[in-house]
Amino acid sequence: MAETKSTCCYCGVGCGVVIEHEAGRITGVRGDPDHPANFGRLCTKGSTLHLTAAPETQVARALYPELRTDRSSTRQRVSWDAALDAAAERFAAIIAEHGPDAVAVYGAGQLLTEDYYVFNKLMKGLVGSNNLDTNSRLCMSSAVAGYKLSLGADAPPCSYADIAHTSALFITGSNTAFAHPIAFRRVEDARKANPGMKLVVIDPRRTDTAEAADLHLALLPGTDIALYNAMLHVMLWEGWVDRNYIDAHTEGFDALKKTVREYTPAMAATICGLDKKLIEEAAQIFATSKATMSMYCQGLNQFSFGTHNNSALINLHLASGQIGRPGAGPFSLTGQPNAMGGREVGGLANLLSAHRDMANPEHRSEVAALWGVDNVPDKPGKSAVELFRALKSGDVKAVWIACTNPAQSMPDQALIHEALQAAEFVVVQEAFSHTETCTYADLLLPATTWGEKDGTVTNSERAISRVRSAVSAPGEARHDWAIVVDFARRLGARLGKGELAARMFPYAKPEEIWNEHRESTRGRDLDITGLSYATLENVGPQQWPFPEGASQGKVRLYEDGIFPTPSGKARFVVTEHRITAESPSARYPLHLNTGRLRDQWHGMSRTGLVARLYSHEPEPMLHMHKDDMERRSLASGDLVKVKSRRGEVVLKVLESATLRPGQCFVPMHWGGNTMGGQGVNVLLPGDFDPYSKQPELKHAAVQVEKYTAGKALVAMRRTKVGEDGQLHPNPLAVMEGLRRWLPHFPYASLTLAGRTAPVVVLKARGEELAPALLEALDKELALDDPTKVLSYQDSRKDIAKRALVEGDSLTAVRLAGETRAAEWLADMMVQGHSAAAVRQWLLAPLTQPPAGQAARGKVICNCFDVAEDDILAAFRAGESLEALQTRTKCGTNCGSCVPELKRLRLSISI
């Protein structure tokens, strides 16, 4: 067995991994003990990365180019030459007729820096359009704009090391325990080492992160600015501001003072729905602690005033001098593995390479000279929402989508699907062929993915890490940068720029691209001219800036109080409270918050391949307060229709104590591949921040009502490990086969259950379960042979049960009309030895599980498969958390479940 060091491909923590591989296959993964981001730790997602590269996952991969000649036809396999020639011809024709702004690229924070660089150079240098945006616009652009507006550059001043030095940590707009678990492990370590450290969490929900806090401010959604202004009001009133720091290192404070005078704690308490004493306490902790650090993410960014959310928080740091020293400063937690690297190379529609300003003629000339072109365009391109609106209107004719899934991740999904349908030509460059966006691809180009790629990424703390390939690409998949280089040369020839394209894109390996990017940073705030691939490989990850001649990067920025602004001073930004893009009303009375699950990531194109990652929250569910449920006569497990001004979804409801009345919550991961309709983002508005252009993906106003129409359906298929070590049937192939039934039902959920041999589970409710539909479904599940299946039907009681039992195991089951035993049956299938109990139940007019045969409940510890019911039973019996962990090992591996274990223990004590 061989080992290769690389990085995790999920969140912006940027954990190092050691990939274990043998005979061209990835066989395992563990945390890299030498990597400074995680020191060997991995969360549930990272520790199961090898399972996303298991043999059965190949059915989900894009393996060769596919092209269709028109929308009425299916894509056909073609050669790479034919694929890229077709793309070049279509793009060149559109550019010739309509101009360069009629084409666009939409990329991702999962691309490597080298991939990003060539895409940026292709559009802004060769094509001559700034229509290049990425899904980083959806998660980090308000943090970028906030840093630039307040501090002068998109440069997070803190590092993970500061967590151990802080006296007060404010986590705001982030459920760090779920979204960035390894960063939260460092918080836990710091509090253990320093019991006096204060943790303040600002979040509308009482999340696992908030449960751990010394002080939780459960403010109303979108009221952060009012809170921070009121905290500054208190700091001014009490004399807790640092006048020396303000006078020496900042500007604009007097204008801000005039504004925050109006934001008394009493006024803000009314706006935020908080006790004013909590606001005063938070202000005192923030201003008077020896070192105060803030960590924040989508809860600040994903609003139509997200930039000012960021600046209002940064105002507090500047006013109290809590910046530029150990343990102090505003620290944006990047959502994606290389959103930072993409920003470094100018990978957004309003950016240029190396943090240059598109509006600055000198900066544009520098980039043009570096690339060897006459000029780069000065007009900002279309940002994410604008781009898809332009696709729908026809202003943009062709789009190249790489490594992202806008047909799941964008807000206002109805518009996105209409835009993709209206586009003249859609290229999708993807590793996974099953994403919702691939449905619209006129040209599908297979790309490499984690474990196969080679290049660099930059994490939240400005640390650049090497990404290394452990295995070869499957099928005909190519590296993203190599696809772009090949296409650029072909496009250049058709645009009459063949020699220019050859000069611009001479690269034969990613290191050549990185070296050019490195040179573009010379003299800039992110100067990395002192770095090389060799340094990153021999010494390890390094933070920028790392200029030529330096021996190491900077752990923290602005220690000298000098900022990259014209005056050298940081800027106070006047921020006023604004209401959310949508406010609750009589018709839409509830706030809807969105967020992350612990074990899923983004649109689930990768995590959705791993059965155990469904076990903590197995399907899309709306979390609601019990009072709101009682008003609607709802109980946990009921189906509800959730409707906003743009669309609706039907999903299960779950009673939750994490929410205040009047609010509900839904995870953002679920799309049209795993549920009925177009996914949860159909509910969210496309309104965006005027500075950052980031849409308000965090909040919508909705109505919720019980959904009882139609008849229930459950279909399940078990897999098993064959003598060849492979799963039979392939669970992902079964899922792909069942996906075509999702559009038939208002409510549908398609997921996996189990661990070693997963069970594919389809749950649905339809207006009518037509016999033809059930016959086709039975055929898909191998339930169509009457000589092999067991069946029971009672039309009067609306019971229809059909099952296939092989040996001592339940292999497949289909329930129609009545499905109350579905969870129990799924457990029986996962256990794999259930024939006797199932036969007895199946051949009787029973709908409930047999006595004493209740379902197991959700899994809390994915590493060791420990369920909630077993944990609660142990606590009720008097077992301590330490004893439980010793006996079951729960929470002793990745640690992602530790906050929930503590919460469950506390719930028994109360």
VENPE-V849591 format. One record per residue. N is the residue number from 1. PSI is psi in whole degrees, 0 to 359 (999 if undefined). Layout:
n: {N,N}
psi: {PSI,PSI}
This chain:
n: {1,2,3,4,5,6,7,8,9,10,11,12,13,14,15,16,17,18,19,20,21,22,23,24,25,26,27,28,29,30,31,32,33,34,35,36,37,38,39,40,41,42,43,44,45,46,47,48,49,50,51,52,53,54,55,56,57,58,59,60,61,62,63,64,65,66,67,68,69,70,71,72,73,74,75,76,77,78,79,80,81,82,83,84,85,86,87,88,89,90,91,92,93,94,95,96,97,98,99,100,101,102,103,104,105,106,107,108,109,110,111,112,113,114,115,116,117,118,119,120,121,122,123,124,125,126,127,128,129,130,131,132,133,134,135,136,137,138,139,140,141,142,143,144,145,146,147,148,149,150,151,152,153,154,155,156,157,158,159,160,161,162,163,164,165,166,167,168,169,170,171,172,173,174,175,176,177,178,179,180,181,182,183,184,185,186,187,188,189,190,191,192,193,194,195,196,197,198,199,200,201,202,203,204,205,206,207,208,209,210,211,212,213,214,215,216,217,218,219,220,221,222,223,224,225,226,227,228,229,230,231,232,233,234,235,236,237,238,239,240,241,242,243,244,245,246,247,248,249,250,251,252,253,254,255,256,257,258,259,260,261,262,263,264,265,266,267,268,269,270,271,272,273,274,275,276,277,278,279,280,281,282,283,284,285,286,287,288,289,290,291,292,293,294,295,296,297,298,299,300,301,302,303,304,305,306,307,308,309,310,311,312,313,314,315,316,317,318,319,320,321,322,323,324,325,326,327,328,329,330,331,332,333,334,335,336,337,338,339,340,341,342,343,344,345,346,347,348,349,350,351,352,353,354,355,356,357,358,359,360,361,362,363,364,365,366,367,368,369,370,371,372,373,374,375,376,377,378,379,380,381,382,383,384,385,386,387,388,389,390,391,392,393,394,395,396,397,398,399,400,401,402,403,404,405,406,407,408,409,410,411,412,413,414,415,416,417,418,419,420,421,422,423,424,425,426,427,428,429,430,431,432,433,434,435,436,437,438,439,440,441,442,443,444,445,446,447,448,449,450,451,452,453,454,455,456,457,458,459,460,461,462,463,464,465,466,467,468,469,470,471,472,473,474,475,476,477,478,479,480,481,482,483,484,485,486,487,488,489,490,491,492,493,494,495,496,497,498,499,500,501,502,503,504,505,506,507,508,509,510,511,512,513,514,515,516,517,518,519,520,521,522,523,524,525,526,527,528,529,530,531,532,533,534,535,536,537,538,539,540,541,542,543,544,545,546,547,548,549,550,551,552,553,554,555,556,557,558,559,560,561,562,563,564,565,566,567,568,569,570,571,572,573,574,575,576,577,578,579,580,581,582,583,584,585,586,587,588,589,590,591,592,593,594,595,596,597,598,599,600,601,602,603,604,605,606,607,608,609,610,611,612,613,614,615,616,617,618,619,620,621,622,623,624,625,626,627,628,629,630,631,632,633,634,635,636,637,638,639,640,641,642,643,644,645,646,647,648,649,650,651,652,653,654,655,656,657,658,659,660,661,662,663,664,665,666,667,668,669,670,671,672,673,674,675,676,677,678,679,680,681,682,683,684,685,686,687,688,689,690,691,692,693,694,695,696,697,698,699,700,701,702,703,704,705,706,707,708,709,710,711,712,713,714,715,716,717,718,719,720,721,722,723,724,725,726,727,728,729,730,731,732,733,734,735,736,737,738,739,740,741,742,743,744,745,746,747,748,749,750,751,752,753,754,755,756,757,758,759,760,761,762,763,764,765,766,767,768,769,770,771,772,773,774,775,776,777,778,779,780,781,782,783,784,785,786,787,788,789,790,791,792,793,794,795,796,797,798,799,800,801,802,803,804,805,806,807,808,809,810,811,812,813,814,815,816,817,818,819,820,821,822,823,824,825,826,827,828,829,830,831,832,833,834,835,836,837,838,839,840,841,842,843,844,845,846,847,848,849,850,851,852,853,854,855,856,857,858,859,860,861,862,863,864,865,866,867,868,869,870,871,872,873,874,875,876,877,878,879,880,881,882,883,884,885,886,887,888,889,890,891,892,893,894,895,896,897,898,899,900,901,902,903,904,905,906,907,908,909,910}
psi: {138,162,141,129,137,203,159,150,16,250,179,2,323,43,143,143,154,115,125,131,154,135,41,11,141,124,344,171,145,164,145,113,343,353,128,348,328,345,42,347,150,150,183,324,311,323,351,15,321,332,337,352,14,159,322,340,348,336,342,354,147,121,342,157,144,138,143,147,334,166,341,350,165,157,145,148,134,169,164,320,312,321,309,329,318,318,315,320,317,315,317,319,319,317,318,322,322,354,165,334,2,359,160,159,136,111,208,153,1,349,151,162,321,321,311,315,315,327,315,316,322,307,309,338,308,308,320,36,145,15,63,113,170,172,355,335,330,340,328,354,331,328,319,308,323,315,314,318,319,318,348,345,156,77,99,124,345,174,165,328,334,338,321,343,350,152,336,123,121,114,116,131,31,128,73,326,331,313,328,66,323,326,323,330,324,325,315,318,317,320,326,320,333,84,340,353,134,138,118,127,128,108,136,332,151,78,178,326,314,326,330,355,153,330,125,124,101,70,161,149,134,17,22,319,317,320,310,323,320,323,320,324,313,318,322,314,319,356,32,8,156,90,326,315,316,313,324,330,4,169,155,11,323,320,321,322,317,324,313,347,329,341,71,157,325,317,312,325,322,316,316,345,37,160,131,336,328,322,316,319,317,319,319,316,315,313,329,352,152,321,125,131,143,144,134,162,230,334,340,322,319,57,160,1,34,325,315,331,313,313,325,323,318,327,321,320,316,320,329,3,22,67,149,21,164,130,8,139,164,124,104,126,107,139,330,162,333,31,325,315,322,321,328,325,6,28,44,165,347,13,158,168,144,46,30,154,123,332,351,113,323,318,319,323,322,316,317,318,319,321,348,33,164,320,166,148,147,346,123,144,185,126,176,302,317,322,314,330,322,327,317,319,341,0,325,129,325,143,140,112,124,123,30,167,70,337,4,321,338,156,169,60,330,317,319,316,321,321,315,326,325,337,144,327,124,119,131,117,107,150,332,126,356,4,158,325,329,335,327,1,122,331,121,122,122,127,158,168,193,138,347,345,162,124,217,157,159,129,190,328,22,20,124,128,152,137,126,149,137,332,165,160,144,155,230,19,141,160,147,313,323,324,315,317,314,315,318,318,320,319,317,318,322,342,4,23,36,313,321,314,321,320,323,330,67,3,138,346,158,331,326,323,316,321,324,317,317,316,329,342,355,124,358,172,336,32,120,28,347,1,160,164,319,318,314,328,322,325,329,182,144,142,147,156,151,71,166,130,346,155,343,165,177,126,319,155,164,28,335,1,12,130,154,58,165,325,349,6,148,156,127,135,126,119,136,145,134,151,159,163,327,137,146,147,181,324,323,82,352,142,134,120,148,162,197,153,160,322,2,160,129,233,10,16,334,305,333,355,350,117,317,340,356,349,339,316,101,347,171,129,141,119,129,155,146,327,318,327,318,321,333,11,46,149,154,133,345,155,141,150,123,123,134,188,349,331,188,156,156,128,173,153,148,124,132,134,5,350,151,157,146,358,153,168,142,135,148,0,335,125,192,349,344,355,170,153,206,12,173,333,356,340,338,147,157,6,139,162,135,337,311,343,19,130,161,70,355,343,144,161,131,163,150,130,154,141,117,1,155,191,148,150,137,133,132,145,125,147,166,157,121,179,336,3,0,160,135,129,165,118,327,331,322,316,316,321,325,344,330,349,343,316,347,347,136,320,128,145,124,110,181,152,153,190,284,314,92,154,130,129,121,122,138,164,125,160,322,130,86,143,322,322,316,323,318,321,318,322,320,327,6,36,22,1,106,342,347,338,154,137,153,134,132,97,327,321,2,46,125,116,137,136,154,120,124,117,238,18,143,118,319,152,147,122,135,136,309,126,24,343,10,315,318,317,321,318,319,320,320,319,329,14,76,13,313,310,321,318,316,317,320,322,13,157,52,145,326,158,155,157,136,13,43,157,158,329,171,151,126,312,106,331,321,14,54,123,159,315,321,323,313,321,320,317,320,330,1,5,137,163,318,318,320,317,324,319,317,345,5,136,7,359,271,335,0,332,356,313,321,325,317,321,318,322,318,324,330,329,330,999}
